[in-house]
């Protein structure tokens, strides 16, 4: 799904939805951001349908299969890598359409945020930034070897609800600390909410995007 601006697009924001949702999930948020950033194109892809181990094999949209071992989420690493490659291909297509890579951003919620962080740090061309919402960094043990030098200073916006029962705030904060220790410039926000998105968070995303969009006109 593509939401083209009414004026010529100068930047693109990809939205990666969470488990069981689809690209429609962030249409309203995308439209809200467009009010402040009218030259921003929004692309909202749908994850493929796949059997999910977590839900006894039920088929749903998911960027990767996932299981729960004790209190720990265990993603299917191969699925995750395939989804990252698919996102990178979408970005390459957008560059071919004339949008500079530095004007391309990836936003993701929950499972989509995990893909956004992984794909963004591995992309071989410097991106504008990643917005990771209510999520964590999977495959963190691979970051040192797999992170691409082109995005070693990738700007990252991370936000998490302090009452999140799905991906606990502490897990998101641990990923934040890991990325900061690896040298990524990261902005962190916490909100008194469960596994969701709130109005204050949308405002903070808009505020964060403004200087990053203006520095790469």
N, C-alpha and C positions, 0 to 999 in steps of 0.2 A: 504494500500500500504506500502510495506517494502523495504527500500534501505539498503541492507546488505553491510558492508565494505568488502574490499578484504582481510583484516586480521581479526583474531578473535575479535569479538566485546567486548569492555570493558565498554562501556557506551551506553545509548540509549536516543535519543531525540525525543519526540512526537511533531508533528506539527498539531495544530488545526486551520483550515482555517476559513475565514470569511463568512459572510452571503451570500448565493447564489453561493459560489465557491465550490471546492471540494479538496481532498487531493493533486491533481496535482498542485495546486496553488503554493506550496512551494518546489517543486522538485528542481528547479534551485538554490534556496537559500540553500537547504540541501546539494546539490552537491558542492556548493562553500565552505561550512563549512567543508566538508569532506577533502578538500585539506589541511587544517590545522590540522584537527583532524581525521586521517585515521582509527582509531579504533572505530568510533562512528556510531552506527546503527540509522537510521532514520525511524520512523513509522509515516505515514501520513493517518490517518483514514478519512473516509467520514462521515459528519453529515447526519442524516436521512432526508428524504424528508418529509415536513409537510406544511400544509396551514399556510400562514403568515398573521396575522391580519394587519400588516403594509402595505401590498400590496393587500388588498381587498381579502384575501383568496387564493392568488396565491400559488401554491405548489412549493417549492424550498428547497434546502438543508439549514438546519438551526439547530443549536444546541439547540435553544429554540425559541418559538413564542415570538413576541415582538410587542408592540403597541406604538404609539406616542401620548402622552397627552400634548397638548400645545407644549412646547419645550423640554419635558422630555421623555426619553426612558423608557418604562415600560416593563420589561421582565416577561415572564410567569415563576413564581418561581418553579412550579412543573417540568416543562420541564428542567429548569436549573439544578435542583437537579438530575433528571434522567440522564442527560448528564454527570454530575460530577461523578455519580456512574459508568457509562459506562467507563469513562476514568480511574477511579480507578481500575476497573476490568482489563483493558488493562495493567495497571502498574503491577498488581499482577501477570498476566500471564508472563510478562517480567522478574519479579523476579524469577518465577519458571523456566525460561529458563537459569537462572544463572547470571543475571545482578543484582548486589547489588542495593538496593533502592537508596542509596546515589549517585549512578552513573546514575540515571534516572532524566531527565529534561523534563519539559513541556513548549513548546513554543506555543503561540497563537496570532492570529491577529484579532483585532476587537471583534466580538462575540466569536471567539475561544479564544481570550485572556481573556475574562471575565470568560469563563469556566476554563481556565488554572489557573487563580488566585484563583478561588473558590475551585476547586478540589485540588490544591496544598496545600492550607492552611488547608484543612480538611483531608488530607491523613494521615492514622494512622501509617505510617512508614516514617522516615526522608528522604526526597528527595534531589537531588543535587541542584535543583533550578527551578525557573520559569522565562521565558522570555515573557513579556506581551507587545505587540506591538499595538499602536493606539487603546487603550482600556480603560476600567474602571473596578472598583470592584463593581459588583452587590451584593445585599443582605448584604451590609456592616453592617447593623444593627444586623446581625446574627454572625458577626465575633467573638466577645468576647465569645459567647457561643459555637459556632460550630467549631472554629479553634482547631485543634488537638495539644496537647502539643508536639508531636513528630516533628512538623514543626513550632514551635514558633520562630525559628531563620532561617526560610527558606530564602535563598538568592534569591532576586528578581531583575531582570533587566527590567526596564520599559522605553519605548521610545514612542514619540508622535510628530506628525507634528504640527507646529504652525499655519498652514493654513488648518487644518482639518475641513471640513464642515459637516462631519457625526457625529463624536464624538469629540466635541470641545476640544482643548488643555486644556482649563480650567477644564473640567470635568476629564480628565486624571490626571491632576496635583492635583486635589482635592483627587482623589483616592490614588495618591502617598503620599500625606501628611497624609492621614488617616492611611495608612499602616505603614508609618514611625512612627507615633505617637503610633501605637500599638507595636512597637519594632522590626519590620522586617528590616533586613539589605538590603537596597534598593539602586540600582544605577539608576540614571535618566538621560535621554538624550532627547533633543529637536532638531528638524531638520526643516528647512524651506521648508516644503512639505505639500501636502494635505493628504487625507486618503490613504496612500500607504506605501511602503517600499523603502528605498534608499540605495545606495552603501555604504555610510558612516555608516549607521545603521548596515548593515551586517558586516562591519569591526569591529564596536564596540561590536556587539554580539560575534564575534569570539574572540576578546580580553578579553571579560568578561568570556567566557567559559573556556579559557585556565587554569587559576589558579584553578577553581572549578573542572575541570577534573583531573588536576595533583595532587590535594590533596587527591583524592580518587582513587588511581590506582587499 
